[in-house]
Amino acid sequence: MKKIGRFFLTKALPCIILTFFILFMNSGNYLKNYGLAEPVPLYLQRLQQMIARGEWQEAAANLNQLEVAWRQAVRILQFSEERDEINNFQHSLARLKGYVAAEETGGALAALHELEETWADLGK
């Protein structure tokens, strides 16, 4: 009985813990697609349509909702994603806010496509 307990503490338990952490640290892509209550790509698609039509008030409101959804996503993704990618998304989001506030279509669409590309790269 003593050998089984010693084996469990020295061999099995560390393997189980390491396996758990490896799975957790590589779960970003799964969590990004299935673990979010409000999917970020939905807001990105809406924003693209609103910006293209020139609906700046609605785009600003949708951008605020996108920011709330992003803050919730960061809580889930922060352990499995690189900090640089998270910061890049936040900087692009701030840039998009400025373009929407200035009602500049070209810059807003460019920043929006940058956000979409950064979102697609999360979890890779």
N, C-alpha and C positions, 0 to 999 in steps of 0.2 A: 504494500500500500504506500509505503514511503517513497518507493521508486517512481510510482505513477504520479504522485504529487510533485516530486522533484522534476520529472520529465515535463509535466505540464507547465511549471513555472519557468523552466530554463529553455525549453524548446518550443512548445506549442503556443503559449501565450505571446511571446515576442513575435512569432510568425503571424498570428491572428491580428495583433495590433498593427504590424507593418502592412499587412494586406489591407486592413481597413483604411489606413492613412493613404496608401497608394490609390485606392479606389476613390477616396474622398477628394484628393488633390487633382485627379483626372476627370472629375465629374462635371466640369464646367459646361461642356457642350450639351450634355443631357439636361442639366439644371437650366441652362439658357433657353432650351426649347420646351421643356415640360414642367419646370418647377416654378414658373412665374405666374402670379395671379393675373397681372396685366401685361400682355406681351408688348414689348417695345416696338417690334417691326410694324405693328398695326398703326401706332402713332406716326411712325415715319412715313407710311404710305398715305395716311390722311394729310400729313403736312405737305407732302409733295403735291397733292391735288389742290390744296388750298393756296399754296404759294403760286402754282401755275395759273390759277384763276384770279389771283390778286385779292383773295379774301384775308386780309392782314389781321383783322380783329379776331376772326375765328382761328387763324393760324397761331396767334399769340396765346389764345386760350388752350389750344391743343398742345402747344409747346410747354405750357405749364403742367399739363397732364402728363406729357412725356417725361418731364423732369421728375415728377412724383414717381412714375413707374420706374425710372432709372434708379432713383434712390432706393427703391425696394429691391431692384435687381442687384444692386451693388452689395446689399447685405447678404445675399445668397451667393454671389459670384466671387466675393473678395478673397476667399480662401483658395479658390482653384484657378484664378486668373492672375496674369502679371499686372503689377501695379502700373506700369507704363501704359498698358492698353486701357486700363480704367481711367487714368489721367488723360489720355488722348481723347477718349470719348467725352469726358467732362469739358475739356478745352474746346472741342468741336461744338458741343452743345452751347457753351457760352458764346462762341462765335456766331452760331445760328441765331441766338437770341438777339444779338446786335443787328444782324441783317434783317431780321423780321421787324425789329423796332424801327429801323431806317427804311423799311419797305423796299428793299433792294432785291429784286428777283434773282438776278444772276448769282450774286454772292450767297443768297439763301439756298438756292438749289445746289451750288457747289458744296456748301457746308453740310447740307442734308445728305448728299451722296458720300461725303467723307464719313458722316455718322453711320450710314448704312454699311460702308466698307469696314469700319472699325467694329461694328456689331457682328458682321459676318466673320471677322477674324478672331473674335472672342471664342475661346474653347478649342482653338486649333493648336 
